[in-house]
Amino acid sequence: MLEEVVADATAGDPMTGIKWTRKTAQEISAALAKRGYGVGPDTVRRLLRQLKYALRSNRKRLNKKQDKDRDRQMRYLIRKRREYLKAGFAVLSVDAKQRELIGLFKNPGQTWRKTALEVLESDYPSEADGVAIPYGIYEVNRNQGFVVVGTSHQTPEFAVAAIRLWWLKVGQPVYGHTRRVLIEADCGGGNGYRCWRWKWGLQQLADEFGLTILVTHLPTSASKWNPVEHKLFCHIESNWAGQPLVNYETVLKFIRMTRTETGLRCRAYLDKTDYQTGLKITEAQKAQINLQRGRVLPRWNYTIRPHNAVRKLEK
């Protein structure tokens, strides 16, 4: 009888069997009462869970614009990830999270308290004590997070500086013997595939440490599949949900305290460098980038090699 009541208002996932209904437990209880069944809302919720129903919100997954090469790029990206993991090379998923205002501002989410925590009525940037821009580096090999919190702007220089710090703190001790890194990044932002300052910064990194860096970009509108989003940032956001980010130390604390049952641990560092926006590199600098385009979708896949390795090959 319960399934008959909710049949016309039911949707579901054919892969998992999970279903959901737009009717509330009270409405279902009232409908059952009209049919002679005295069932309260709590019992309705319990029965719905037994029938694999669950509360579901809207999920942003559809996009009117989808690149024709999207599936091909995703298959290539996964294949390269598996190759590098099997070979023991570092595999990094990177991205910058939206900036957070520093101060007594409302942070979405709830916490267990006897009384509500009072925060500022408005969230104007002019009232903030600063901004925090977390740049996340998720190490796929070991399920480890590394976050550099910037205080100025999200620029290619900031992104490369974060990766450089990761190499010094983690990469060099763990992967220094391989000198090969795979970086998975979104298509836009400071680490976008069109950004020459990003490529120029990676060239400086490659030359400094003798690294060979393979970059694979996720297709447009596919950033939700970037591991750093659903393996790192989601847990950080859950950890500080409902907690005002009153200062930078609070931001770093919440990141460092992020844990999961699967073993995720996070490091966090503050970068107070004032990164400038609107900078461009010259054509001469572009020509100095030792960039090799991939055979598969070269606009999204490329390798940057150190110049000293090139000189060794020439000898």
TORDO-962971 format. One record per residue (C-alpha): residue number from 1; z, y, x. Coordinates in nm, 2 decimals, decimal comma, padded with zeros to 4 digits, m for minus. Layout:
BEGIN
> lumnu;z;y;x
> NUM;Z;Y;X
...
This chain:
BEGIN
> lumnu;z;y;x
> 1;00,00;00,00;00,00
> 2;00,08;00,24;00,28
> 3;m00,26;00,19;00,44
> 4;m00,42;00,26;00,10
> 5;m00,24;00,59;00,07
> 6;m00,35;00,72;00,41
> 7;m00,70;00,56;00,42
> 8;m00,89;00,87;00,33
> 9;m00,70;01,08;00,58
> 10;m00,72;00,85;00,88
> 11;m00,90;00,87;01,21
> 12;m00,86;00,67;01,52
> 13;m00,96;00,56;01,87
> 14;m01,18;00,25;01,87
> 15;m01,09;00,17;02,23
> 16;m00,71;00,16;02,20
> 17;m00,67;00,09;01,83
> 18;m00,44;00,40;01,79
> 19;m00,48;00,58;01,46
> 20;m00,36;00,91;01,31
> 21;m00,35;01,08;00,97
> 22;m00,34;01,44;00,87
> 23;m00,09;01,37;00,59
> 24;00,28;01,43;00,67
> 25;00,55;01,17;00,63
> 26;00,69;01,37;00,33
> 27;00,35;01,37;00,16
> 28;00,30;01,00;00,21
> 29;00,66;00,93;00,08
> 30;00,58;01,13;m00,23
> 31;00,25;00,95;m00,29
> 32;00,43;00,61;m00,25
> 33;00,70;00,72;m00,50
> 34;00,43;00,79;m00,76
> 35;00,32;00,43;m00,72
> 36;00,66;00,30;m00,77
> 37;00,77;00,26;m00,41
> 38;01,10;00,43;m00,31
> 39;01,03;00,48;00,06
> 40;01,18;00,78;00,25
> 41;01,00;00,98;00,53
> 42;01,19;00,81;00,81
> 43;01,08;00,47;00,69
> 44;00,73;00,60;00,66
> 45;00,73;00,71;01,02
> 46;00,86;00,37;01,13
> 47;00,60;00,18;00,93
> 48;00,32;00,41;01,07
> 49;00,42;00,33;01,42
> 50;00,41;m00,04;01,35
> 51;00,06;00,01;01,22
> 52;m00,03;00,19;01,55
> 53;m00,04;00,54;01,41
> 54;00,07;00,83;01,62
> 55;00,09;01,21;01,61
> 56;m00,22;01,35;01,77
> 57;m00,33;01,70;01,85
> 58;m00,68;01,83;01,92
> 59;m00,82;01,73;02,26
> 60;m01,06;01,95;02,44
> 61;m01,33;01,70;02,55
> 62;m01,66;01,81;02,40
> 63;m01,89;02,06;02,55
> 64;m02,22;02,19;02,43
> 65;m02,35;02,23;02,78
> 66;m02,37;01,90;02,98
> 67;m02,56;01,87;03,30
> 68;m02,83;01,60;03,29
> 69;m02,70;01,47;03,63
> 70;m02,34;01,45;03,52
> 71;m02,31;01,07;03,49
> 72;m02,51;01,02;03,81
> 73;m02,28;01,25;04,01
> 74;m01,97;01,09;03,87
> 75;m02,09;00,74;03,97
> 76;m02,17;00,87;04,32
> 77;m01,83;01,04;04,35
> 78;m01,64;00,72;04,25
> 79;m01,85;00,51;04,49
> 80;m01,78;00,74;04,79
> 81;m01,41;00,76;04,70
> 82;m01,39;00,38;04,71
> 83;m01,58;00,36;05,04
> 84;m01,34;00,61;05,20
> 85;m01,03;00,45;05,07
> 86;m01,15;00,11;05,19
> 87;m01,22;00,25;05,54
> 88;m00,88;00,42;05,55
> 89;m01,02;00,77;05,56
> 90;m00,83;01,06;05,38
> 91;m00,94;01,12;05,02
> 92;m00,83;01,45;04,88
> 93;m00,86;01,59;04,53
> 94;m00,82;01,97;04,53
> 95;m00,80;02,26;04,29
> 96;m00,62;02,58;04,22
> 97;m00,40;02,61;03,91
> 98;m00,39;02,92;03,70
> 99;m00,17;03,20;03,83
> 100;00,19;03,21;03,70
> 101;00,39;03,53;03,65
> 102;00,71;03,56;03,85
> 103;01,00;03,69;03,64
> 104;01,20;03,62;03,34
> 105;00,90;03,53;03,12
> 106;00,87;03,26;02,86
> 107;00,73;02,93;02,99
> 108;00,58;02,70;02,73
> 109;00,79;02,39;02,66
> 110;01,14;02,30;02,56
> 111;01,46;02,20;02,74
> 112;01,79;02,06;02,61
> 113;02,04;02,35;02,58
> 114;02,33;02,45;02,35
> 115;02,17;02,80;02,31
> 116;01,82;02,92;02,36
> 117;01,75;03,10;02,69
> 118;01,66;03,46;02,64
> 119;01,35;03,59;02,81
> 120;01,14;03,91;02,81
> 121;00,97;03,99;02,48
> 122;00,64;04,06;02,65
> 123;00,45;03,90;02,94
> 124;00,27;04,20;03,09
> 125;00,16;04,14;03,45
> 126;00,29;04,49;03,53
> 127;00,64;04,37;03,46
> 128;00,62;04,07;03,69
> 129;00,78;04,05;04,03
> 130;00,46;03,89;04,16
> 131;00,22;03,61;04,09
> 132;00,22;03,25;04,20
> 133;m00,11;03,07;04,26
> 134;m00,05;02,70;04,32
> 135;m00,33;02,53;04,52
> 136;m00,29;02,16;04,48
> 137;m00,40;01,89;04,72
> 138;m00,36;01,54;04,58
> 139;m00,38;01,26;04,84
> 140;m00,54;00,97;04,66
> 141;m00,47;00,72;04,94
> 142;m00,09;00,74;04,91
> 143;m00,03;00,91;04,57
> 144;00,12;01,21;04,73
> 145;00,11;01,58;04,63
> 146;00,09;01,89;04,85
> 147;00,10;02,23;04,70
> 148;00,05;02,57;04,87
> 149;00,17;02,86;04,65
> 150;m00,02;03,18;04,72
> 151;00,10;03,53;04,63
> 152;m00,22;03,74;04,63
> 153;m00,56;03,60;04,52
> 154;m00,74;03,27;04,47
> 155;m01,01;03,29;04,74
> 156;m01,21;03,05;04,96
> 157;m01,00;03,15;05,25
> 158;m00,68;03,06;05,06
> 159;m00,82;02,72;04,97
> 160;m00,92;02,64;05,33
> 161;m00,58;02,76;05,46
> 162;m00,41;02,53;05,22
> 163;m00,61;02,23;05,34
> 164;m00,56;02,33;05,70
> 165;m00,18;02,33;05,64
> 166;m00,21;01,99;05,48
> 167;m00,39;01,86;05,78
> 168;m00,12;01,99;06,02
> 169;00,17;01,87;05,81
> 170;00,03;01,54;05,68
> 171;m00,33;01,46;05,77
> 172;m00,31;01,48;06,14
> 173;m00,01;01,24;06,17
> 174;m00,15;00,99;05,92
> 175;m00,53;01,02;05,96
> 176;m00,57;01,18;06,30
> 177;m00,72;00,87;06,44
> 178;m01,01;00,87;06,19
> 179;m01,10;01,24;06,18
> 180;m01,29;01,19;05,85
> 181;m01,19;01,35;05,52
> 182;m01,34;01,33;05,17
> 183;m01,27;01,64;04,95
> 184;m01,33;01,62;04,57
> 185;m01,34;01,97;04,42
> 186;m01,45;02,14;04,10
> 187;m01,79;02,32;04,08
> 188;m01,64;02,67;04,05
> 189;m01,36;02,89;04,18
> 190;m01,27;02,94;04,55
> 191;m01,40;02,59;04,63
> 192;m01,72;02,61;04,43
> 193;m02,04;02,45;04,54
> 194;m02,22;02,78;04,55
> 195;m01,96;02,95;04,76
> 196;m02,07;03,00;05,12
> 197;m01,73;03,14;05,23
> 198;m01,59;02,80;05,13
> 199;m01,84;02,62;05,34
> 200;m01,78;02,86;05,63
> 201;m01,41;02,81;05,61
> 202;m01,46;02,43;05,62
> 203;m01,68;02,47;05,93
> 204;m01,40;02,65;06,11
> 205;m01,16;02,37;06,00
> 206;m01,40;02,10;06,12
> 207;m01,45;02,28;06,46
> 208;m01,08;02,34;06,51
> 209;m00,97;01,97;06,46
> 210;m01,30;01,78;06,52
> 211;m01,32;01,67;06,15
> 212;m01,62;01,54;05,96
> 213;m01,57;01,66;05,61
> 214;m01,76;01,51;05,31
> 215;m01,74;01,73;05,00
> 216;m01,83;01,60;04,65
> 217;m01,81;01,84;04,36
> 218;m01,73;01,73;04,00
> 219;m02,01;01,83;03,76
> 220;m01,98;02,13;03,53
> 221;m01,72;02,08;03,26
> 222;m01,59;01,76;03,42
> 223;m01,28;01,91;03,59
> 224;m01,05;01,72;03,36
> 225;m01,15;01,41;03,56
> 226;m01,04;01,56;03,89
> 227;m00,74;01,35;04,00
> 228;m00,54;01,65;04,10
> 229;m00,53;01,76;03,73
> 230;m00,40;01,44;03,58
> 231;m00,22;01,30;03,88
> 232;m00,04;01,61;04,01
> 233;m00,05;01,93;03,81
> 234;00,03;01,77;03,48
> 235;00,36;01,64;03,62
> 236;00,44;01,97;03,78
> 237;00,39;02,15;03,45
> 238;00,60;01,90;03,27
> 239;00,88;01,94;03,52
> 240;00,90;02,32;03,48
> 241;00,82;02,32;03,10
> 242;01,05;02,57;02,92
> 243;01,19;02,70;03,25
> 244;01,12;03,07;03,35
> 245;00,98;03,10;03,70
> 246;01,22;03,37;03,80
> 247;01,13;03,37;04,17
> 248;00,92;03,19;04,43
> 249;01,20;02,97;04,53
> 250;01,22;02,84;04,18
> 251;00,85;02,76;04,18
> 252;00,88;02,57;04,51
> 253;01,19;02,39;04,39
> 254;01,03;02,25;04,07
> 255;00,72;02,14;04,26
> 256;00,93;01,96;04,53
> 257;01,14;01,80;04,26
> 258;00,84;01,65;04,08
> 259;00,86;01,27;04,07
> 260;00,69;00,99;03,89
> 261;00,77;00,62;03,84
> 262;00,45;00,54;04,03
> 263;00,59;00,70;04,35
> 264;00,44;01,05;04,34
> 265;00,63;01,29;04,57
> 266;00,53;01,65;04,64
> 267;00,56;01,90;04,92
> 268;00,54;02,27;04,86
> 269;00,49;02,57;05,08
> 270;00,47;02,95;05,02
> 271;00,17;03,14;05,16
> 272;00,23;03,52;05,16
> 273;m00,10;03,61;05,32
> 274;m00,28;03,89;05,14
> 275;m00,63;03,74;05,09
> 276;m00,90;03,99;05,02
> 277;m01,16;03,94;04,75
> 278;m01,53;04,04;04,75
> 279;m01,59;03,93;05,11
> 280;m01,93;03,79;05,21
> 281;m02,06;03,60;05,52
> 282;m02,37;03,71;05,70
> 283;m02,70;03,51;05,72
> 284;m02,62;03,45;06,09
> 285;m02,29;03,29;05,99
> 286;m02,46;03,07;05,73
> 287;m02,70;02,95;06,00
> 288;m02,40;02,84;06,21
> 289;m02,27;02,61;05,94
> 290;m02,35;02,25;06,05
> 291;m02,41;02,13;05,70
> 292;m02,60;01,82;05,60
> 293;m02,70;01,79;05,24
> 294;m02,66;01,45;05,07
> 295;m02,95;01,25;04,96
> 296;m02,80;01,22;04,61
> 297;m02,77;01,55;04,42
> 298;m02,76;01,77;04,74
> 299;m02,63;02,07;04,56
> 300;m02,31;01,89;04,48
> 301;m02,27;01,67;04,79
> 302;m02,28;01,77;05,15
> 303;m02,12;01,69;05,49
> 304;m01,99;01,95;05,74
> 305;m01,96;01,82;06,09
> 306;m01,79;01,99;06,39
> 307;m02,01;02,16;06,64
> 308;m01,85;01,99;06,94
> 309;m01,95;01,65;06,80
> 310;m02,31;01,78;06,79
> 311;m02,30;01,88;07,15
> 312;m02,16;01,54;07,25
> 313;m02,45;01,37;07,07
> 314;m02,70;01,59;07,24
> 315;m02,56;01,49;07,58
